[in-house]
């Protein structure tokens, strides 16, 4: 598939929120971007802008928080994740395949197809490894109810290779690397569990997956996540309107309520990577947050800093667009 997407430009409505109303969220701001399912926020250090997706729109969005300039690319099918790629490009996990979008031209090209996913599954969540050699992403059962544990965790290489790292999850999520890059975290949002595994950066493989922490409906099922430079794992508690921070031992040490009912993923950004940006979603038919910010993008100053995200340095050969994943038992 190769298509040209047209970029649409607008100005996002910004809301500055009094800190007295939200203790611990200094400099809290929100942009009313009306996402159905905002996800995968990623800070681009080169342009000082934030990119993210709306899974169900489906769309890719980019915000310049200095000017509130908003750019939108409508996508041809549901999208589960994005990562920065070489040049002015991003890699996107669409329903069953990875694609690359060249931002200046809008050219969207299929990179590789994920073969063997069960009917009813789609790709979900993904991040570029710190070294830029790997794109780790997951899949999930997309049924509205009665979900099955048919999801997997995958690793795609810059050479077009694709392997399965872990299977038997329902909603693969929460992908992030430890501060030193030696461990990989990932979660099953449906089960409320986060795993940790040794990460082998040279081969794009993991060691045995070990339970790291659990968080359930009342405390916040673990959705997307980010790790700060001190090693804290920041998880969006999608069912409880909060961010949960876990230390290196998996102990919850902070809980930050945010002004939306369903936060989906945090990321570190800003000029010093000391701001937390948080995407959110809307659940039709359910009560909304009194703030009116469900589906909005938010940011606030964190007493923590993150690291610049990796940029996927892919180089794909002519036979790398349909890859049967190699299963690697953990």
N, C-alpha and C positions, 0 to 999 in steps of 0.2 A: 504494500500500500504506500502510495506517495500522493499527498494532497497538499494544497496550499490553504492555510488558514488565515483569515483576515483578522488583524488586531483592531480592537475597538478601544477608544480612549475616553476617559471620563475623569471626574474628580470625586473621590470618596468623601462622604460626609464624616467628619471627625467629631467625636464627642470627648471633651475633657471632663473627667469625673473627679469630684471633690474627694481628697484623700480621707477626709473624716468619715466617709461612708464605707470605706474599705481599708481597714487597718492592715498594714503590711504590704500594700500595693502602691508604693510611692510612684508618682508620675503616671497614674493610670489613665490611659487613653483608649478609645475604641473607635473603630471605623465601621459604619453601617454598610456592609457589603452584601447583606441579604443572601448569605450562602445557605444552601439546603444542607450540605454536609461538607463544611470546610475541613481540610485535612492537609497534612504534609508540609507545614511551613518550613521554608528553607531560606536562610539569609545569604545573599550574594555579596561577599565582601568587595568584589571588584566594582560593582555598581551602587553599593549601599542601598539596595532595595530588597524587599521581601517577596518571594514567590510562594504560591501555595495552590491547591486545587480545590474545586468544588466537585466532589465525587459524582453527585447525582445531576448536576446541571446539564452535562458535564463541562468543565471549563478549567483552564489554567489562568491564574491571575497574578499580577505583579503590582506592588504598591511602593511608591517612593514616600516614606513617612515624613520626609522634610517638606514636601509640597502637596501631599495627598493625591498625587497623580496616580491614576489607576488604569492599568492595561489589562484587557481580557481577550483570551483566545478561546472560542467555543470549540470543543473537541467532538469528534464523530461518534464516540462511544464512552461508556462509563470508565472512569479513571480511578486508580487506587493509590498511586504514589508518584512522587517526582524526585529527581536528584539533579544536581548540577552536572554538566558534561563539558567536554573540551570545547573551547571557543565559546561563542555566545549561543550555546545549546543547552537543552535539558533532556534528560531521559525520563520517559513516562511509562508507568505500568498501566496499560489499558486492560480491557477485560481478560484477554488470554495471551497478550503479547507485549513485548517491550517495543517502544518507538522512540525516535529522537526528533525533537522539534527545534529547528533553527529559528531563534527568536527574531532576528532582523528581517528574514524573508517569509516566515510563517510556513516553511516547508516541513511537513510531518512525514517521516519515513519509518516503515516497519523495520525493526532491527532483528528481532527473533521471536518465534512463536513458542509458547509453553505448551507442550504436547502431553496429554494424559491427565489433565485436570478433569474431575468428575463433572457431569452436567449439573448446572446450578451453582458451580463455584465461579469466583472471579479473583483477580489479583488484588492484593491489599497491603498497604504500607511498604516502605522501602527506603533505603539510605545507601549512599555511596560510602565505601570504606575510607578510613582516614588517608590511606596511601593513594587512593584514586584508581586502584586496579580492579575493584570488585563492586558490583551493585547487588546488595542483599535485599530481597523482597519476599513477601509472603502471599498466601492465598487464603480464601475463606469460603464457607458455605454462605451464599447470599440469600438464602430463604428467609422470609420475614419471621417465621416461627419453625420450631422443630429442627433446629440446626444440627448438623452432623459433624463429627470430628474428621472432616475430609480435607482440611487445609494443610499446607506445607510451608516450609521455609526454604527458599532457593538462594543460590549464589550464581550470578552471571559474571563472566570474566571479560576483560577487554578484548580477548581473542574470539568472542562469540560462544565460548563454552558455557554450559549450564549444568548445575548439579543441585540435587536435593540435599539439604543439610539436616532437616528434621521434619517428621510428618506426624499426623495424628492430632493436629490442633483444629479447633473450630473456627476461630477468627485470629489469624496471625497478625501480630501488632507489636508496638513497643520496641522497635528495633533501634539499638544504639550501642555504641562502643564505649568501653571504659576510657578514662582519661588518658591512660598510657597506651591504649590501642590493643591491649593483649587479651581482652575479654569481650564477648558479644552478649548483649542482653536482647531478649525478645519475649513477647507475652502472648497469652491466649486471653483476649478480652472476655470471651464467653465464660471461660473457666475461672477467671479472676486470678490468674497465676502468671508470674514472671520467672523466666529461666535465665541462667547465666552459663556460659560455656567458654572454655579457652579458645581464642581466635588465632588461627595460623595465617598470618597475612601473606606469606609467600605462596601458599597453596589455595587460599580461599576456603579453608575447611575449619571445622570446629572439633573440640574434644567432647566428651560426654556432657550432656546438658544436665545441669543441677538446679533444683528449685532455689530461687533467690528470695522471693517474697510473694505474699498473697494479699489481695484487696478485693472486697466483694461489694455487693449492691450499696449498702449503707455507707461504706467508707470510700467507695469509688472504684469501679472495675477499671483495670489498667488499659487505657487506650494508647495513643502515641506518647513518645517519651524523648527526653534529651538528657545528656550527662554534662555536668559542669566540670570545670578544671580541677575541682577538689574531689571529684569522683562521685558526687551525689547524683542519683538517678531520679529525675523529675518526671512523674507520670501524670497524665491527664486522667483524673477520676471522673470518667464520662457519666457515670450514674449518680454522682453526688455533688456536682457543681464545684469541683475543687481541683487543685494540684496537690499531689502527694510527693514528698521528697523522701527517698530512702538512702541511708548511708551504705557503706561498702559491705556491711554485714546483712543487709536486707531489712534493717530496722527503720520503721517510719519515724522520722524525726521532725517533719514539718507537714502541716496541712494548711493550704492557703485557699479559702473560699474565693471564687471569682464571680463577677456579676453576669453569669449566664448559667442556664440549667445544665447544658451538656457540652463542656469543653472537650476537645478532641485530641489536640497535640500542642505541646510547647516547643519552642526553639529559641536559642540565644541569638541575639542580633544587636544592631546598633553599632555606632562607631567604635565602641570599646568591647563589643560582645557582652555587655553587661545588662542588656534589656531582655526580658522574656516576652516573646510574642506567642499568642495562644489563639488557635482557631476554634470554631464551635459549630454546632449543628442545630437544626430545628426538627422536632418530632411532630408531624401533623396530628392534630386532634388531642394533643396533651397540653396541659397548662404551661404557659410561658413564664419566664423569669420576670419579676416586676420591673426590672431595668429596661426591658424591651431590647436587650442585646443578644438574644439567642440568634445564632447565625452570623454574628459580628466577628470581626478580628480585634483582638485586644493586645495592649502592651503595657508593661510597667517595669520600673527599675528593680532588678533583683540584687540581693546582696551576694551575688555569685556571678561568675563569668564563664562563658563557654568557649569553645574552639571553633575556628572556621571550618565549615563542612568540606568534605572531600569533593573533588571534581572528577567525574569518570573519564578516564583517558582511553576510551575504547578505540579499537581498530578491528573492523569486522571484515572477514573474507567473504567470497561469493557464496559459499555453502553454509554460512552461519545464520541463516534466517529461519531455520526450522530445526530446533535442537531438542532431542529427547534427553531429559535430564538423567544424569547418572546418580543413583541413590547411594548415599554414603551413610551408613548406619552410625548413630552417635552412641 
